[in-house]
Amino acid sequence: MFKEIRNKPLRYAVIFIYSVILFFCALELNFLWLFGYSVDINDIRKPNMRIASELYTADSVLIGRYYRENRSPVAFDKIAPSVIHALVATEDVRFYKHSGVDIISLISSGISTASGDKRGGSTITQQLAKNLYRTRYNKSQGLIRHIPLVRTIVFKLKEWSTAFKLESHYSKDEILTLYLNTVPFGNNTYGIKTAAKRFFNREPGMLRTEESATLVGMLKGTTLYNPINNPQDALKRRNVVLSQMRKYDYITDAEFKADTVKPLKVSQGNLENDSQGDSYLRNAVARYLDKWCEENDRDLNEDGLKIYTTIDSRLQGHAEEAVAEQMKLLQRRFDNIWSGQNPWRDSKGVEIPDFIDKTVQRLPVYEYLRKRFAGNADSIGFYLNRKKKMKIFSWGGNKEVEYSTIDSVTYYVKLLNTGMMTLDPFSGKIKVWVGGIDFNYFKYDHVNQSKRQAGSTFKPFAYLAALEAGMSPCDTMIDRPVRIPYQEDGKTEYWEPKNSDWNFSWRPMSLRWAMGKSVNSITAQVTEKVGWDNVVKYAHACGIESPLKSVPSVSLGPNDVSVFEMVKAYGTFLNKGMKTEPILVEKIMDQDGTLLAEFQPKQERAISEEIAWLMLYMFRGGMEEPGGTSQSLWEFPDLWKKGNQIGGKTGTSSDFVDGWYMGITKDLVTGIWVGCDDRSIHFNSSGTGEGAHTALPIFGRFMDKVYKDPKTGITQGPFPKAGVKINRNYYCPTPQYFEPDSTTSDSTAIDSLIIPPGEEPLPEPGTGNNPGAGTRDQGGKQPSSLRKIIADVPGEKRLIGRRLFHLDFM
């Protein structure tokens, strides 16, 4: 074909041009996978700037970001002209004259390199192509990446090709904007907006000339010319940029002289949620959206999404304050209890030997040292006991200490933690999410990652099963010893639960009173009557998803569940029997404000509206029944204004390991867990470790703050009236008795397998220390008024009741 061209120079020129065209076609098509992926027109039209996604509360407060490169885009007219001038004068003085590749600059840079003065010839557009499309990385690399010189040539040609495409599609101003929004400035700062904020605490449109020169100067070496870490080098480089601006008439001689003598004056700004906004909530949302991102081919870290959660910033703030206030007090109490002693104990209260050593052996650092020193105990021990400076969490503020690994483990295992969630079950929106005391030090989320024994907070599912079986809140059972047979491995075993005060009153008690007072013996009888399989059945129906062992003691909460599950399940009672799948994200928008997704909760009927209302009435028994386990809430008198009603349930697992409180108001359901991450470390008495003393006060503090803040929109008031006819008897006021500390009756630690040494058999009813119904009080006399019920609490007297319950009994 080429032989027909008889003029040899012309023939060779045509062959060359044809070869170049053929080569670029092969380059674009990635022929035989030699060249890697090339940028196409769709990539040019919709460049992936790897913009951080932003996380907002429902009321539009920015609370976190997701990014690999911390950048926020800004429009051209929001960038100071001095930035543009400094960039063009320094990086590409003929920017407005070329079409992406500057041949003159290439030739001059080649001559300079040959003479020993190596400098680049890339235009701003070429640099943008490399930064924006990563033409030298990832899938852009083909098989030629294994051939050093050839791969460099191919990479350069791909940059040229991409630069031409950019110039054909965007204006010069648009290219400059793309460049300044993508270029890295070091310190995980990308783009002119974050850089201006980071180094000068300014918006990019407010930058002074010398500040613009400093930032542009950094582009030659973000580490070497960092004005924070290397101010002298940064100052010299800034003045070089200013000289270029003067050379090309972007500033006058007078301006040049004035600017070059100015100090750097770095003023570091705090980027909102700069450290990616790390928090329990941020991580929870990432997990929540994992499936959505996969199904919709979205990347949280690069797509510049605007994610609006269901979290209410005011409620969240009040919750975090309540947690901090109470956990600080609890930690002090815990430390005082175990002062001079090690708190890691077995179920008999005996210190666990080698506890710290065994804990350390579960750490990744131990495995690393074991491999490094071939299991040599002396070498491993040396490094584990070597002290070094570190910062540790404390409620008095983060401290800098000299601790060894052993010291650090010993310190942290003694710290109490918590998980708290608040749900609006009507809308399904999660309003509060507190995964722990400090995400920077404790990454594990205690709302939905951690699962702990529910204790007595699980008892309501037994009473729910009873209502479903046709019983009513007024049905009575005797508080007496029970012996329940069950089959295990083909043998008949017996379960003999005890009440937490080791006594039985032998009184007839309504189911409402028994649940409010958290009486183990009656809960066990109810469970036996309805069947423990049915307790499991209705717990699952209401929203518990964890596997539950169907055993006689299931109602006393031996199974592990999460705060998330418990709140969802309790929400079913408030939402008229409709189980709601909680949502954490309300909507997602792209960076242009286009709605991408809206999330609606799934709802299904779990129990009837009548039974749901009866359960709410049962929950109020914790406050209204004699000895109700929620009565510590009277310590927050402002909770009871305007006829406000609260239902709830305390819970404590064996040995006071886990403290729970589940609180219900007319609007919200809140679940709180408190304990140490290691179950071998816990409180040692009911007076300090019960859920009523650990988790309940957090709820009280939280609701007190919420009600006092009119901006939350949460008001006080009674539970809604029944929307359907209630066919069962529920109004059965309980005779009032002086009761022992009500908060000691929520523990599930008491059964036939856990009996203190020397425990004597229980006396018959009406004898010894077990007087008959209506005779037990501090002085053996019937009380004359029930407006105040005073109970003996270890170390103090507490007011646990301050209300009339339906009637005054004289």
C-alpha positions in Angstrom: 0.0 0.0 0.0 2.8 2.5 0.9 4.9 1.5 -2.2 2.4 3.4 -4.3 3.8 6.6 -2.8 6.9 7.0 -4.9 8.2 10.0 -3.0 10.3 8.3 -0.3 10.2 11.2 2.2 6.5 11.5 1.8 6.1 7.7 2.0 8.1 7.5 5.2 6.1 10.4 6.7 2.8 8.7 5.9 4.1 5.4 7.4 5.1 7.3 10.5 1.7 9.0 10.8 -0.1 5.7 10.2 2.0 4.0 12.8 1.3 6.7 15.3 -2.4 6.4 14.7 -2.3 2.7 14.9 -0.3 2.8 18.1 -2.7 5.3 19.8 -5.6 3.1 18.7 -3.9 0.1 20.3 -3.3 2.3 23.4 -6.9 3.3 23.6 -8.2 -0.2 23.1 -5.7 -1.8 25.4 -4.6 -4.2 22.7 -3.7 -7.6 24.1 -3.9 -6.1 27.6 -0.5 -4.4 27.0 -1.3 -0.8 27.9 -4.0 -1.0 30.7 -7.2 1.0 30.8 -7.4 4.3 29.1 -9.7 7.2 30.0 -12.8 7.3 27.9 -15.3 10.1 27.2 -17.6 9.1 30.0 -14.7 9.4 32.5 -14.0 12.9 31.1 -17.6 14.0 31.4 -18.0 12.6 35.0 -14.6 12.7 36.6 -14.2 10.9 39.9 -12.7 13.5 42.2 -12.7 11.1 45.1 -14.7 13.6 47.2 -15.4 12.9 50.8 -18.9 11.8 51.7 -20.5 13.8 54.5 -22.5 12.5 57.4 -25.3 14.6 58.8 -27.8 14.4 61.6 -31.5 14.6 60.8 -31.4 18.3 61.6 -28.5 18.9 59.2 -25.6 19.0 61.6 -22.3 17.7 60.0 -21.0 14.9 62.3 -18.5 13.0 60.2 -17.0 12.3 56.9 -15.8 9.3 54.9 -12.8 9.7 52.7 -9.5 8.3 51.5 -8.4 11.7 50.4 -9.7 14.6 52.5 -11.1 17.1 50.0 -14.1 19.4 49.6 -14.6 20.9 46.1 -15.0 24.6 45.6 -16.2 26.6 42.6 -13.8 28.8 40.5 -15.3 32.1 41.6 -14.7 31.0 45.2 -11.0 30.8 44.7 -8.8 33.9 45.2 -7.3 35.2 41.9 -3.9 35.2 43.6 -4.1 31.4 43.8 -4.7 31.2 40.0 -2.0 33.6 39.2 0.6 31.9 41.5 -0.3 28.5 40.0 0.0 29.6 36.4 3.2 31.6 36.9 4.9 28.8 38.7 3.6 25.6 37.1 2.5 26.5 33.5 3.1 30.0 32.3 1.7 29.2 28.8 -1.4 27.5 30.2 -3.8 29.7 28.3 -1.9 29.1 25.0 -1.5 25.3 24.6 -4.1 22.6 24.1 -3.0 20.3 27.0 0.6 19.6 25.9 3.2 22.4 25.7 5.7 21.4 23.0 7.9 24.4 23.7 8.1 23.5 27.4 8.9 19.9 26.5 11.8 21.0 24.3 13.2 23.4 26.8 12.9 20.9 29.7 14.7 18.3 27.5 17.5 20.8 26.9 17.7 21.7 30.6 17.7 18.1 31.6 20.5 17.3 29.1 22.6 20.2 30.6 22.1 18.8 34.1 19.2 21.0 35.3 16.5 18.5 35.5 13.0 19.9 35.5 9.6 18.7 34.3 7.7 19.8 31.3 4.2 18.7 32.3 1.4 21.2 31.9 -1.3 21.8 34.5 -3.7 19.8 32.4 -1.2 16.8 32.3 -0.8 17.0 36.0 -4.6 17.0 36.4 -4.8 13.9 34.1 -2.3 12.1 36.3 -4.0 13.1 39.6 -7.6 12.8 38.6 -7.4 9.5 36.6 -4.3 7.9 38.1 -2.9 7.2 34.7 0.1 5.5 36.3 -1.6 3.3 38.8 -4.2 0.7 39.4 -6.0 -0.6 36.2 -4.2 1.9 34.0 -1.1 -0.4 34.1 -0.9 -3.1 31.4 1.6 -5.8 30.7 4.2 -3.2 29.7 4.6 -2.2 33.3 7.3 -4.9 33.5 9.4 -3.0 30.9 10.9 0.0 32.7 11.7 2.5 29.9 8.8 1.5 27.7 6.2 1.8 30.5 7.5 5.4 31.2 7.0 6.3 27.6 3.5 4.7 27.5 2.4 6.4 30.7 3.5 9.8 29.4 1.6 9.2 26.1 -1.5 8.3 28.1 -1.2 11.5 30.0 -0.9 13.5 26.8 -4.0 11.7 25.4 -6.0 12.4 28.5 -4.8 16.0 28.6 -6.1 16.5 25.0 -9.4 15.0 26.0 -9.7 17.3 29.0 -8.9 20.4 26.9 -11.5 19.5 24.3 -14.2 19.1 26.9 -13.5 21.7 29.6 -12.7 25.4 29.5 -9.4 26.6 31.0 -11.1 27.9 34.1 -12.8 24.6 34.6 -9.5 22.8 34.3 -7.9 25.0 36.9 -10.9 24.4 39.2 -10.6 20.6 38.7 -6.8 20.8 39.4 -7.1 22.9 42.5 -9.8 20.7 43.9 -7.8 17.5 43.4 -4.1 18.4 44.0 -2.6 17.1 47.3 -1.2 19.5 49.8 0.1 16.9 52.4 -1.1 16.0 55.8 -3.9 14.1 54.2 -5.2 17.4 52.8 -6.5 17.5 49.2 -7.8 20.5 47.3 -7.4 24.2 47.9 -10.4 24.5 50.2 -9.1 22.1 52.8 -5.5 23.4 52.4 -6.6 27.0 53.0 -8.5 25.9 56.1 -5.7 23.7 57.4 -2.8 26.1 57.0 -4.3 29.5 57.2 -7.8 29.0 58.7 -9.4 30.8 55.7 -11.8 30.2 52.9 -10.0 29.9 49.6 -11.5 33.1 48.3 -10.1 35.1 51.2 -6.4 34.0 50.8 -3.8 36.8 50.6 -1.2 36.9 47.9 1.6 35.6 50.2 -0.6 32.8 51.5 -1.6 31.8 48.0 2.1 31.7 47.1 2.9 29.5 50.1 0.2 26.9 49.1 1.2 26.8 45.5 4.8 26.6 46.5 4.0 23.4 48.5 3.0 21.6 45.2 6.7 21.1 44.4 7.2 19.1 47.7 4.4 18.9 50.2 6.7 17.6 52.9 9.8 19.7 52.2 7.8 22.9 51.9 5.3 22.3 54.6 4.9 25.7 56.4 4.2 23.9 59.7 7.0 21.4 59.8 9.6 23.2 57.6 8.9 26.9 57.9 12.3 28.1 56.6 12.1 26.1 53.4 8.5 27.0 53.0 9.4 30.7 53.3 12.1 30.4 50.6 9.8 28.5 48.3 7.0 31.1 48.8 9.4 33.9 47.7 10.3 31.9 44.6 6.7 31.7 43.7 6.3 35.5 44.4 9.3 36.2 42.1 7.5 34.2 39.3 4.4 36.2 39.8 6.4 39.4 39.5 8.2 38.1 36.5 5.0 37.5 34.6 3.4 40.8 35.9 0.8 39.2 38.2 2.0 41.5 41.0 3.9 44.8 41.0 7.4 45.5 42.2 6.0 47.2 45.3 3.8 44.2 46.1 6.6 41.8 45.5 8.9 43.7 47.9 6.2 44.0 50.6 5.1 40.3 50.4 8.6 38.8 50.4 9.4 40.3 53.8 6.2 39.1 55.5 6.4 36.2 57.9 4.5 33.0 57.1 1.9 33.5 59.8 0.5 30.0 59.7 -2.8 29.8 61.5 -4.0 26.2 61.6 -7.7 25.7 61.3 -9.7 22.8 62.6 -11.2 20.9 59.8 -14.7 19.7 60.8 -14.4 16.0 61.6 -10.9 16.1 60.1 -9.9 12.6 61.4 -12.7 11.2 59.2 -15.1 12.0 62.0 -14.3 8.7 63.6 -17.1 7.8 65.9 -19.3 4.9 66.9 -22.1 6.4 64.8 -19.9 6.9 61.7 -18.9 3.3 61.8 -22.4 2.1 62.5 -23.7 4.1 59.4 -20.9 2.6 57.3 -22.1 -0.9 58.3 -25.7 0.0 57.8 -25.0 1.2 54.2 -22.6 -1.6 53.2 -25.3 -3.5 51.3 -26.8 -0.4 49.7 -23.3 0.7 48.4 -22.6 -2.7 47.0 -26.0 -2.9 45.3 -25.7 0.6 43.9 -22.0 0.6 43.0 -21.3 3.5 45.4 -18.2 4.2 47.4 -18.6 6.1 50.7 -15.0 7.2 50.6 -15.0 8.7 47.1 -18.5 9.6 45.8 -19.1 12.8 47.7 -22.4 11.6 49.1 -24.5 13.5 51.6 -25.9 11.1 54.1 -28.6 12.2 56.4 -29.0 10.0 59.5 -32.1 9.7 61.7 -30.1 10.9 64.7 -31.3 14.0 66.4 -28.3 16.2 67.3 -29.9 17.6 70.4 -31.0 14.2 71.8 -27.6 12.8 70.9 -25.8 15.6 72.8 -28.0 15.1 75.9 -27.3 11.4 75.8 -23.6 11.9 75.5 -23.7 14.3 78.4 -25.7 11.9 80.6 -23.4 9.0 79.8 -20.3 11.1 80.6 -21.7 12.4 83.9 -22.9 9.0 85.2 -20.0 6.9 83.9 -17.6 9.2 85.6 -19.3 8.7 88.9 -19.6 4.9 88.3 -15.9 4.6 87.6 -15.0 6.4 90.8 -17.4 4.1 92.7 -15.9 1.0 91.0 -12.3 2.1 91.8 -13.2 2.8 95.4 -14.8 -0.6 95.8 -11.8 -2.4 94.5 -9.1 -0.1 96.0 -6.1 -2.1 96.8 -7.6 -5.3 95.3 -7.8 -6.9 91.9 -11.4 -6.9 90.5 -11.0 -10.0 88.3 -13.0 -12.6 90.1 -14.7 -15.9 89.4 -18.4 -16.6 90.3 -17.4 -17.4 93.9 -15.6 -14.1 94.3 -12.1 -15.6 94.2 -9.4 -13.7 92.4 -8.5 -15.3 89.0 -4.8 -16.1 88.9 -2.7 -15.1 85.9 -5.7 -13.0 84.6 -3.5 -10.2 83.2 -1.0 -12.6 81.6 -3.8 -14.5 79.9 -5.4 -11.3 78.7 -2.1 -10.1 77.2 -1.6 -13.4 75.4 -4.8 -12.7 73.5 -3.3 -9.4 72.1 -1.9 -9.2 68.5 1.4 -7.8 69.9 1.9 -10.9 72.0 1.6 -13.1 68.9 4.1 -10.9 67.1 6.6 -11.1 69.9 6.1 -14.8 70.2 7.0 -15.3 66.6 9.9 -12.8 66.7 11.5 -14.4 69.7 10.6 -18.0 68.9 8.5 -18.3 72.1 11.3 -17.1 74.5 9.5 -16.1 77.6 12.2 -13.8 78.9 12.5 -11.8 75.7 8.7 -11.5 75.4 8.4 -10.5 79.0 11.1 -7.9 78.6 9.2 -6.1 75.8 5.8 -6.5 77.5 7.2 -4.8 80.7 9.2 -2.1 78.9 7.7 1.3 79.7 7.1 3.9 77.1 5.2 7.2 76.8 1.6 6.9 75.8 -1.7 8.7 76.2 -4.5 7.0 78.1 -8.2 7.7 78.5 -9.4 9.0 81.8 -12.5 10.9 83.0 -10.3 13.7 84.1 -9.0 14.2 80.6 -6.6 12.2 78.5 -3.3 11.6 80.4 0.3 11.1 79.2 1.9 8.4 81.2 4.8 6.0 81.0 3.2 2.5 80.9 4.3 -0.9 79.7 2.0 -3.1 77.8 1.2 -4.9 81.0 0.5 -1.6 82.8 -1.8 -0.5 79.9 -3.8 -3.8 79.9 -4.1 -3.7 83.7 -5.5 -0.1 83.5 -7.9 -0.6 80.7 -9.6 -3.8 81.8 -10.8 -2.0 84.9 -12.7 0.7 82.9 -16.5 0.5 82.7 -18.1 0.9 79.4 -21.7 1.4 78.1 -24.0 1.3 75.1 -27.1 3.4 74.7 -29.7 3.7 71.9 -33.0 5.6 71.7 -35.7 4.8 69.1 -38.9 6.4 67.9 -40.7 3.2 67.2 -43.6 5.0 65.4 -41.3 6.2 62.7 -38.6 3.6 63.1 -36.0 6.3 63.4 -33.0 5.9 65.7 -32.6 9.1 67.6 -29.5 8.4 69.8 -26.5 6.1 69.3 -23.8 6.0 72.0 -21.6 3.0 71.3 -19.2 3.5 74.2 -17.4 6.0 76.4 -14.7 7.1 73.9 -14.3 5.8 70.3 -10.7 6.9 70.1 -9.8 4.3 72.8 -12.6 1.7 72.6 -13.6 0.8 69.1 -16.0 -1.9 69.9 -19.6 -0.7 69.5 -21.8 -1.7 72.5 -25.0 -0.9 70.8 -25.1 -3.6 68.1 -21.7 -5.3 68.0 -21.6 -6.3 71.7 -24.0 -8.8 73.1 -24.5 -9.4 76.8 -26.8 -11.2 79.2 -30.1 -9.3 79.4 -30.9 -10.2 83.0 -34.3 -9.2 84.2 -34.9 -6.9 81.2 -35.9 -10.2 79.5 -38.7 -11.0 82.0 -41.4 -8.9 80.1 -41.4 -11.5 77.4 -42.5 -14.1 79.9 -45.4 -11.9 80.9 -46.2 -11.2 77.3 -46.5 -14.9 76.7 -48.8 -15.0 79.7 -51.1 -12.3 78.3 -51.0 -14.1 74.9 -52.1 -17.3 76.8 -55.2 -15.5 78.1 -54.0 -14.3 81.4 -54.4 -10.7 82.7 -52.2 -8.2 84.7 -54.5 -8.9 87.7 -54.0 -12.6 87.8 -52.1 -13.6 90.9 -49.5 -16.1 91.9 -47.9 -16.8 95.2 -44.3 -15.7 95.8 -43.0 -19.0 97.0 -40.2 -21.5 96.4 -40.6 -23.4 93.1 -38.9 -26.5 91.7 -39.2 -26.8 88.0 -38.3 -30.1 86.3 -36.7 -30.2 82.8 -34.9 -32.7 80.6 -31.2 -32.5 79.9 -29.3 -35.2 78.1 -32.1 -37.6 78.7 -32.2 -37.0 82.5 -34.7 -35.1 84.6 -33.1 -32.1 86.2 -34.6 -29.4 88.5 -34.3 -25.7 88.5 -35.0 -23.9 91.8 -34.7 -20.1 91.4 -34.4 -17.9 94.4 -35.4 -14.3 94.8 -32.5 -11.8 94.9 -33.1 -11.1 98.6 -33.1 -14.8 99.3 -36.6 -14.6 100.8 -40.1 -15.5 99.7 -42.9 -13.3 101.0 -45.6 -16.0 100.4 -47.9 -13.2 99.3 -50.3 -13.5 96.4 -49.0 -11.0 93.8 -50.6 -9.8 90.6 -48.6 -10.3 87.5 -48.2 -6.5 87.2 -46.8 -6.3 90.7 -44.5 -9.3 90.1 -43.1 -7.8 86.9 -42.7 -4.3 88.4 -41.0 -5.7 91.5 -39.1 -8.2 89.3 -39.9 -11.3 91.4 -37.9 -14.3 90.2 -40.1 -16.9 91.8 -43.3 -15.7 90.0 -41.5 -15.1 86.7 -40.4 -18.7 86.9 -43.9 -19.9 87.6 -45.2 -17.9 84.7 -42.5 -19.3 82.5 -43.4 -22.9 83.5 -47.1 -22.2 82.9 -46.8 -20.7 79.4 -43.7 -22.8 78.4 -40.2 -21.5 77.9 -40.5 -22.2 74.2 -43.3 -19.6 74.0 -41.2 -17.1 75.8 -38.5 -17.5 73.1 -41.2 -17.4 70.5 -42.6 -14.0 71.5 -39.1 -12.5 72.1 -38.3 -13.4 68.5 -41.6 -12.1 67.4 -41.0 -8.7 69.0 -37.6 -8.3 67.4 -34.9 -10.3 69.2 -32.8 -11.9 66.5 -30.0 -13.5 68.5 -30.3 -17.3 69.0 -32.0 -18.0 72.4 -31.6 -21.2 74.3 -35.0 -22.4 75.3 -34.4 -23.3 79.0 -36.5 -22.9 82.1 -34.4 -19.8 83.2 -34.8 -18.1 79.8 -37.1 -15.4 81.3 -34.3 -14.4 83.7 -32.1 -13.3 80.8 -29.2 -15.8 80.6 -29.0 -15.3 76.8 -26.7 -12.8 75.2 -28.5 -10.0 73.2 -27.6 -6.5 72.0 -28.9 -3.1 73.1 -30.1 -2.7 69.5 -32.3 -5.8 69.7 -33.7 -5.0 73.1 -34.7 -1.5 72.1 -36.3 -2.8 68.9 -38.3 -5.4 70.8 -39.5 -2.9 73.5 -40.5 -0.6 70.7 -43.1 -3.1 69.7 -45.0 -2.5 72.9 -45.1 1.3 72.4 -46.0 1.0 68.8 -49.3 -0.7 69.4 -47.9 -4.1 68.7 -46.2 -3.3 65.4 -42.6 -4.5 65.2 -40.5 -1.8 63.5 -37.1 -2.4 61.9 -35.1 0.6 63.1 -33.5 2.8 60.4 -30.3 4.7 61.0 -30.2 6.6 57.6 -33.1 8.7 56.3 -31.9 9.7 52.9 -28.8 9.9 50.7 -28.1 12.7 48.2 -25.2 13.2 45.7 -22.9 16.3 45.8 -25.3 18.1 43.5 -28.3 17.6 45.8 -30.0 14.9 43.7 -31.9 12.4 45.9 -30.4 9.0 45.5 -32.2 7.0 48.1 -34.8 7.3 50.9 -35.2 4.7 53.6 -38.4 3.6 55.1 -38.8 1.2 58.1 -40.4 -2.1 57.6 -43.2 -2.8 60.0 -45.3 -5.9 60.7 -47.7 -6.8 63.4 -46.2 -8.9 66.1 -48.8 -8.7 68.9 -52.3 -7.3 69.1 -52.9 -3.7 70.0 -54.8 -4.7 73.2 -51.9 -6.8 74.5 -49.4 -4.1 73.6 -51.3 -1.6 75.6 -51.6 -4.0 78.5 -47.8 -4.5 78.4 -47.3 -0.7 78.6 -49.5 -0.8 81.7 -47.4 -3.6 83.1 -44.2 -1.6 82.5 -45.6 1.3 84.5 -45.6 -1.0 87.4 -41.9 -0.5 87.8 -42.7 2.9 89.0 -46.2 2.5 90.5 -46.1 -0.9 92.2 -44.7 -1.3 95.7 -41.0 -2.1 95.5 -41.0 -1.4 91.8 -37.4 -1.6 90.4 -37.7 1.7 88.5 -38.4 3.8 91.5 -34.9 5.3 91.7 -36.3 7.6 89.0 -38.0 9.5 91.7 -34.6 11.0 92.3 -35.3 13.1 89.2 -38.4 15.0 90.4 -38.7 17.0 87.2 -39.5 13.9 85.2 -42.9 13.7 86.8 -44.4 17.0 85.9 -47.5 17.4 83.7 -48.7 14.0 84.5 -45.8 12.4 82.8 -45.6 8.6 82.8 -42.6 6.3 82.4 -42.4 2.6 82.1 -39.3 0.6 82.4 -37.4 -2.5 83.4 -34.1 -2.9 85.2 -31.8 -5.9 84.7 -28.7 -7.3 86.2 -26.9 -10.5 85.2 -25.1 -12.9 87.6 -22.4 -11.4 89.8 -23.5 -7.9 88.8 -21.6 -8.2 85.5 -24.2 -6.5 83.3 -26.4 -3.6 84.4 -29.4 -2.7 82.2 -32.2 -0.3 82.0 -35.0 -0.2 79.4 -37.0 3.0 79.6 -40.3 3.8 77.8 -42.0 7.2 77.5 -44.9 8.2 75.3 -42.5 9.1 72.5 -39.3 7.1 72.8 -37.8 3.8 73.9 -34.3 3.9 75.3 -32.0 1.0 76.1 -28.8 1.2 78.2 -26.2 -1.3 79.2 -23.3 -0.8 81.6 -20.4 -3.1 82.5 -16.8 -4.0 81.9 -15.8 -5.5 78.6 -14.4 -8.6 80.3 -17.1 -10.4 82.2 -14.7 -11.4 85.0 -14.5 -7.8 86.2 -17.6 -6.4 87.8 -19.1 -4.8 90.9 -19.4 -6.9 94.0 -22.8 -5.9 95.6 -26.3 -5.2 94.7 -26.1 -1.7 96.2 -23.5 -0.7 93.6 -23.8 -3.1 90.7 -27.5 -3.5 90.0 -28.9 -2.0 86.8 -31.0 0.4 89.0 -27.7 1.9 90.2 -25.7 1.8 87.0 -27.8 2.1 83.9 -31.0 3.6 85.2 -29.5 6.9 86.3 -28.2 7.5 82.8 -31.8 7.2 81.6 -32.9 9.6 84.3 -30.3 12.1 83.5 -31.0 11.9 79.8 -34.7 12.3 80.0 -34.3 15.1 82.5 -32.1 17.0 80.0 -34.5 16.2 77.1 -37.6 17.5 78.9 -35.8 20.7 79.9 -34.8 21.5 76.3 -37.8 22.7 74.4 -35.9 22.5 71.1 -36.0 18.7 71.2 -39.8 18.8 70.7 -40.1 15.9 73.2 -42.8 16.8 75.8 -44.0 15.2 79.0 -47.3 13.5 79.3 -49.1 10.2 80.0 -49.1 7.2 77.7 -51.7 7.2 75.0 -55.1 5.8 75.9 -56.0 2.5 74.6 -57.2 2.7 71.0 -59.1 -0.5 71.2 -61.4 -2.1 73.8 -59.5 -3.7 76.6 -61.3 -6.9 77.4 -59.2 -8.0 80.3 -59.2 -6.9 83.9 -56.1 -4.8 84.6 -57.2 -2.3 87.3 -56.2 -4.1 90.5 -54.4 -1.6 92.9 -51.9 -3.4 95.1 -52.0 -3.0 98.8 -49.0 -1.0 99.8 -46.3 -2.5 102.1 -43.0 -1.2 103.3 -40.6 -2.9 101.0 -36.9 -3.6 101.2 -34.7 -1.8 98.6 -36.6 -2.3 95.4 -33.5 -2.1 93.3 -32.1 -5.4 94.6 -34.8 -7.4 93.0 -33.8 -7.2 89.4 -30.8 -9.6 89.6 -31.0 -13.0 88.0 -28.0 -14.2 89.9 -30.1 -16.2 92.3 -31.1 -19.8 91.4 -30.5 -23.3 92.8 -27.0 -23.4 91.5 -25.8 -20.2 93.1 -26.3 -20.3 96.9 -24.0 -18.4 99.3 -22.1 -20.6 101.7 -24.1 -21.2 105.0 -27.4 -20.2 103.5 -30.1 -21.5 105.8 -33.4 -23.1 104.6 -36.2 -20.6 104.2 -38.7 -20.4 107.1 -42.4 -21.2 106.6 -44.7 -18.3 105.8 -45.7 -16.1 108.7 -42.8 -17.2 110.9 -39.3 -15.9 111.7 -38.1 -13.3 109.2 -40.9 -14.1 106.8 -44.1 -12.6 108.2 -47.3 -12.9 106.3 -48.7 -10.5 103.9 -49.4 -7.1 105.1 -47.2 -7.2 108.2 -43.7 -6.7 106.9 -42.1 -3.3 107.4 -39.2 -1.7 109.3 -41.1 -1.9 112.7 -43.5 -4.7 112.1 -46.4 -2.3 111.7 -48.8 -1.6 108.9 -47.9 1.9 107.4 -50.4 4.6 107.9 -49.6 6.6 104.7 -48.2 5.5 101.4 -47.1 8.9 100.1 -43.5 8.2 101.2 -41.9 4.8 101.2 -38.5 4.7 102.8 -36.2 1.7 102.1 -33.0 0.7 103.7 -30.1 0.9 101.2 -26.6 -0.1 102.1 -24.9 3.0 103.5 -27.8 5.4 103.0 -31.5 6.1 103.2 -33.3 6.6 99.9 -36.6 8.0 98.9 -38.0 5.4 96.6 -41.6 6.3 96.4 -43.4 9.6 96.3 -46.8 9.0 94.8 -50.3 7.7 95.3 -51.0 4.6 93.3 -54.7 4.8 92.3 -55.9 5.0 96.0 -54.6 5.8 99.4 -54.6 2.8 101.7 -54.8 3.8 105.3 
